Amino acid sequence: MAKSKGSKKKKTDAEPSIEASMDELQEIVQVLESGQESLEASLQKFERGMGLLGVCHRQLDNAAQRIEILTRIGDDGAIRTTPFDATTTISRQQNSAAETNADDDNAESSTLF
């Protein structure tokens, strides 16, 4: 998720909301699944759908960056927060399991001799 600031596109006035993008994507999928469009029209709809998908991903990435998690209230009564970790729970669990397995492998190999 680490992207350079220069490569990020900012939301413009012409960019639809995520809700509007999702609604249009749903319509595009229904049309494509119906098979009633010509190949050229289907390709144009597919391209539009991919563009809308990019809009959704950008807006979700921006939202994730804005989220902060409440961690505790300090002695002075101020709320302490930490930045949102955008890594999925599954990825964190897999990384944790891999580290645990590596530790177990090291422990086992040291007891063999």
Beta strands, then each sheet from edge to edge (+ up, - down):
strand 1: 68-73
strand 2: 79-83
sheet 1: 1+ 2-
end
